[in-house]
Amino acid sequence: MRILLTGVCGFIGSHIAEKFLKEGNEVLGVDNLLTGREENLGILSGYKNFEFKKTNVEDFVADQDFDIILHLASCASPKDYIKYPLETMSANSKGTWNLLESIKSKKIRLVYGSTSEVYGDPLITPQHEEYYGNVNPVGERSVYDESKRFGEALCMAYYRKFNIDVRIIRIFNTYGPRMKMEDGRVIPNFITQALKNEDLTVYGDGNQTRSFCYIDDMVEAIYRVCTKENIKERILNLGNPYEIKIIDVARIILKLTSSSSDIKFLSLPPDDPKRRCPVIDRAKKEIEWEPRISLEEGLKKTIEYFKRFI
């Protein structure tokens, strides 16, 4: 198969690109390197069936034949999308529109990388795909939340009007090797701070919850969504249904790193979700998938990766 993968130099993008390449597929990767890492590009360039084009997804002309388009191009961490608000909104709106328009008369499958952030600060937990969410449409985080929600709406509009095979994956918190130390999300923050014996910064009282999926499990899920035929459900949650308090994540990382760090509590950022956990019944049924790697096992592997840079 021939795959177009946008956001190929990102954390998840580089891993899923490598999966496609190892399975013998051809991959054309697109990235503007705004937040993607050139180090990841170096890893992928070792594959003969990989091609790279540096460009914005909004400007990319999909004039080649592809079997699958996997659209992951977007800032994903709060630190990045708050720094690059317009670029984030553009990739998820103009970029998505550009890709859909280019394939509306072709038999090309498009998988749109959405996010659990479409649920905002949810009023119900765990979150299932039918839940509409509780999102602040004008807050700092809205540049990401609302542009992803718009991208989903756009995908479904093209599906209804042109019968395109679109699939929307709502990716919940994912972690593992190739995350940036300065990513700004909780696990790389905690690991970096712990390895440096600095205070672990916990926002709020630490009782807010998340669920964390190790990258190998997430890659397998995304690969199955991309390649399986006749998926009936167009929208699937992908994530680990094991819910854990942030304060407990901090304590596990302190234990695994044997760090002398203390925990420092800071003010909770605006609109920070209090709970976040997926219902993955659709993924279990449609792609026969559920995560297999425990949080502690995944953290051990991630810590070993981060030690290379401390």
N, C-alpha and C positions, 0 to 999 in steps of 0.2 A: 504494500500500500504506500501511497504518497501522502505525507502529512504536512500541513501548514500549521506551525505552532507559534503563536504570538506570545511575547513575554518569555522567550526561550532562555534568557540569561538569568531569570529570577530563580528563587529558591525551589519552588515546586516545578516551574517550567523546565529547568535544567534536568531535574530528576526524571520527569515523565518523558522528556526528549530522549534521554539515555535508554529508558525502557523500550521506547519504540525502535530505536536504533539497534539495540541488542536483539530484538525480535525480527530483525531483517528488513525493516521498513526504511523508506527514504524520508528524511525530514528536512524541510526548509524552515529554518528558524528566523523569526523576525523580532528585533528588539531595538529600542533607541538608546539603551544603556543609561537611561535616566537614573534608575535604581538597580538595574540588573548588574551582575558582576562579570567583568571580563575574565576572571578566573574560571567561571563556569563555562564560558565560551571556549576557553582553552581545553577543558575536559572534553567537550563535544567535538571539537575540531579534529580529534584523533580518529574519528569515524569517517570512513570513505563515503558513506551514504548520507553525510550531513552537509548542508549548505546554509550559509548565514547571510542575512541582509540587514544592515543597520538602517533602520528607518522608523518613522512613526507609523503605527497601524492605521491611522487616519489617512495617510498618504500612500499606503501600500496598494499596488494594483495586482489583484489576484488573477493574473492573465495566464496562469498555468493550470493544468488539470490536477486536482487533488481529490483524494477519496474522503479525507476528513480534515476539517479545520478545528483546531483547539485554540480558543481565544482566552488567553490568560494575561494579556497585556494590561497592566494597571498597577499603580502603587497599591500596596496591600497593608502596610503597617501604619498605624495612626501617625507616627513620627513623619513618615514620608508623605502621606496624602494631605496632611496639614501643611507641610512645607511646599507641596506641589498640588494645590487644589484644582487649578484649571486644567493642568495636564491629566490629572486623575479623571476628572469629569469628561474630558475630551476622549480619552481612550475608551471609556465605557459607553459613551454615547455616539460620537462621530465614528470612532473606530469600529464599534459593533455594527452601526448602520452601513458603513463602507463594506464590511465583509458580507453582510447579508445581501446587500444590493448586488454584489458581484456574483452571487451564486443562486439568485432567485430563479433562474431558468436552467440551472444545472442540477444534476443529482449528486450533490456534495453534502455530506453530513456536517453540521456545525455544532460543536459542544461549547457552550458559554460558561466560563468560569465565574460564577457568582460567589456569594459569601453568606455566612450566617449573619453578617451585619444587616442584612435586609430585614431581620426580625427586630432590630433596634434593641431597646431595653425591654425585653419581653414581659408581658403580664401573665403568661402561662409558661410552665416548664414541665417536662422537656418540650422542645419546639418541633412540631410536625409541619409538613409541607403546606398544609391548608391554612396555617396560621398567617394572618396578614401582617403581623408585626406591630410594634409600637415605636415609631421612628420620629425624631425631631427633624422636620424637613429644612430647617434653617440653622441648625447648630453647626459647630466646627466639624463634626463627623459626617455631616450631611453630604459633603462633596463626594464621599465614598459610598455611603449608604444609598443615597438617592440616585446616584449615577448607575449603581448596580441594579437598583430596582427598575430604572428606566431601561437598562439593557435587557433585563428579563422581559419587560413589556414589549420591547421591540422584537425580540426573538419570537414571542408568541404571536405578534401581529403578522410577521412574515410567515410563520407556520400556518396560520389560519387563512391568509390570503393566497400564498403561493405553494402551500403544502410542502414546505422545506422540512427535512428531517433535522429538527433542532432539539437539543437536549441541554437542560440547565442544571449545573451542579452547584449546590450551595455548600461551599467548603467551610467546615468549622476549623477551629484552631489546629494548626499542623506545625510540627517542629522536627528538628533533626539536623544532621550535617548539611553544610552549605548555607545555613542561616548566617546573616551578618551579625557580628558582635554588637554593632551599633544599631541593630534593627529596631529596637525600642519596644518590642513585645516581651511578654513576661518571662518566658523561658530563657531566651538569650540574655536578657537583662540579669536575671538571677544567677545564671551560670557564670557570666563574666564577672559579676560582683563577687560571687563566692570564691572563684579562683584567684581573684586579686585581694581576697580578705577585706573587701569593702562592705559597708552596710548594704543589705538587701533592701531595696526600696519597695515597700508594699503600699499601694494606694488605698485609702479608706482604712477600714478595720481588718481587711483581708478575708472577710467572710463571704465576699462575692465569689461565685463559682464559675469555672470553665470546664471544658472537656478537651483533652489533648490527644491528637492522633499522630502517631509516628509516621514519618515521611514514606517509609516502605509500604505501609498499609494504605496510605492515601494514593500513592502511585498505582498500586494494584487496582484500587477502586476506579480511578480516573481512566485507566487503560481499559477496564471492562466496559465502562459507560461508552467510551469512544468506539469500541470494536464490536460490541454485541449487536446482533440484528434484532429488529422488531421489539424494541423496548416500548411498552405501552405508556408508561408514565414519562412525561416530558421534564419533570422537575424532581430532583433527588437530593436529599440531604446526604452529605458524606462527612463522617466524623466519628469520633469515639463516644459512645453513650455513657462512658464512666465519668460522672460529675465529681469534681473535687474543689475544695476551697483553695483560694490563692495562698492563704497563710500556710496551708498544709503542703502545697507545692514548694514553698520557700523552705520549709523544714526538711522535706525530703532531699532537696538539692544541697542544703547545708550538711546533711548526713552523708550523702554520696561523695561530696567533695572534701569531707573532713575539714571544712573551712572554720576559721575563727571569727567569721563575720557575725555581726548582730543584725537584727531586723529593725528597720527604720520606717515609721509610718508617715505617709504624706497625704495631703488632701486628695480626695477622689476627683478625677477629671470630669468635666461636664458630660452628661449623657452616657457615662460609662455603664455598660450593662451589669446588672446585679447577678443575673444568672444566665448561663448559656450552656445548653446541652441538647443534642439532636435526638430525634426519633429516627431510626434508620431501618424501619420495617420495609420501606420501598426498596432500599438498596439490597436488603437481604433477599427479597423476592425477585427483583428485576435482574440483578447481576450476581446474585448468590454470594454476597460479600459481607463481611464484618471484620473489624480490626482484630488482630491476633497478638500484637506486641504490647505488653503491659507498659504502664507509665514508667515504672522503675527501670525496666530493661531498656526502653527507649532513651531515658535520661542518661543512663550509663554510656550509651553509644554517643550521645550528643556531647556529653562532658569530655569524652576522649577526643572528639573532634576539636572542641574549643581549646583544649590544652595546647594544641599546636600553635596557637596565636597569642598565648599569654606569656 
